[in-house]
């Protein structure tokens, strides 16, 4: 049985309506996520931009973050508020 190919992240989105500010994404990937003044997760992008995205991987402040780390951060969210899209435009998670 072959291992699933490692997919490349193209885009990251935070669904602000689902985010409850648990902060698990910040613990898992502090170079990509932080909580804003409303206690909602935001994506840290180049040029000091911080919003809920969608954010292209190339625009992330930490462009070198491994796929596994982003996926772990998304999976750690209790409300599944972090959406990961691959290079083909397919939703990897949730």
FENVENRA-V612612 format. One record per residue. N is the residue number from 1. RES is the residue in three letters. PHI is phi in radians with two decimals (* if undefined). PSI is psi as a letter, one per 40 degrees, with the letter a starting at -180 (none if undefined). D_CENTER is the distance of its C-alpha to the mean C-alpha in Angstrom with 2 decimals. Layout:
BEGIN
N|RES|PHI|PSI|D_CENTER + N|RES|PHI|PSI|D_CENTER
END
This chain:
BEGIN
1|UNK|*|h|29.40 + 2|UNK|-1.37|i|26.89 + 3|UNK|-1.28|i|23.47 + 4|UNK|-1.13|h|20.66 + 5|UNK|-1.15|i|19.68 + 6|UNK|-1.25|h|16.51 + 7|UNK|-1.58|i|14.38 + 8|UNK|-1.75|h|12.71 + 9|UNK|-1.34|h|9.30 + 10|UNK|-1.80|d|10.42 + 11|UNK|-2.58|i|7.97 + 12|UNK|-2.19|h|4.60 + 13|UNK|-2.35|i|6.12 + 14|UNK|-1.91|h|6.85 + 15|UNK|-1.46|h|10.29 + 16|UNK|-1.07|d|12.42 + 17|UNK|-1.23|d|15.22 + 18|UNK|-1.60|d|13.68 + 19|UNK|-1.15|h|12.17 + 20|UNK|-1.98|e|15.00 + 21|UNK|1.30|f|13.95 + 22|UNK|-1.11|d|14.20 + 23|UNK|1.45|e|12.24 + 24|UNK|-1.13|d|11.37 + 25|UNK|-1.16|d|7.72 + 26|UNK|-1.17|d|9.75 + 27|UNK|-1.14|d|12.18 + 28|UNK|-1.29|d|10.12 + 29|UNK|-2.51|g|8.29 + 30|UNK|-1.16|e|10.50 + 31|UNK|-1.44|e|10.42 + 32|UNK|-2.03|d|6.98 + 33|UNK|-2.08|i|7.12 + 34|UNK|-2.62|i|10.56 + 35|UNK|-1.63|h|12.66 + 36|UNK|-1.58|a|14.87 + 37|UNK|-1.10|d|18.54 + 38|UNK|-1.61|e|18.03 + 39|UNK|1.08|f|16.06 + 40|UNK|-2.01|i|12.95 + 41|UNK|-1.21|h|9.41 + 42|UNK|-2.26|i|8.87 + 43|UNK|-1.70|h|6.96 + 44|UNK|-1.45|h|9.64 + 45|UNK|-2.06|i|11.17 + 46|UNK|-1.05|i|14.60 + 47|UNK|1.30|f|17.64 + 48|UNK|1.06|f|16.49 + 49|UNK|-1.40|h|14.57 + 50|UNK|-2.41|h|12.30 + 51|UNK|-2.69|a|11.33 + 52|UNK|-1.52|e|9.24 + 53|UNK|1.48|a|9.14 + 54|UNK|-1.15|i|9.37 + 55|UNK|-2.12|h|8.57 + 56|UNK|-1.23|i|10.09 + 57|UNK|-1.01|d|9.23 + 58|UNK|-1.14|d|12.72 + 59|UNK|-1.58|e|12.13 + 60|UNK|-1.14|i|9.65 + 61|UNK|-1.03|d|11.94 + 62|UNK|-1.87|g|11.30 + 63|UNK|-1.20|d|11.81 + 64|UNK|-1.56|e|13.16 + 65|UNK|-1.05|h|10.33 + 66|UNK|-1.17|i|11.26 + 67|UNK|-0.91|d|9.83 + 68|UNK|-1.05|d|10.90 + 69|UNK|-1.19|d|9.11 + 70|UNK|-1.11|d|5.53 + 71|UNK|-1.13|d|7.38 + 72|UNK|-1.05|d|9.14 + 73|UNK|-1.07|d|6.62 + 74|UNK|-1.14|d|5.87 + 75|UNK|-1.21|d|9.63 + 76|UNK|-1.34|e|10.63 + 77|UNK|-1.25|h|10.03 + 78|UNK|-1.18|d|13.66 + 79|UNK|-1.90|e|13.35 + 80|UNK|0.97|f|10.65 + 81|UNK|-1.47|e|9.11 + 82|UNK|-1.80|h|5.51 + 83|UNK|-1.92|h|6.52 + 84|UNK|-2.01|h|6.27 + 85|UNK|-2.04|h|9.42 + 86|UNK|-1.59|i|11.76 + 87|UNK|-1.08|d|14.48 + 88|UNK|-1.53|e|16.91 + 89|UNK|1.51|e|14.96 + 90|UNK|-1.51|i|14.68 + 91|UNK|-1.35|h|12.11 + 92|UNK|-1.41|d|11.20 + 93|UNK|-2.63|i|9.75 + 94|UNK|-1.33|none|11.14
END
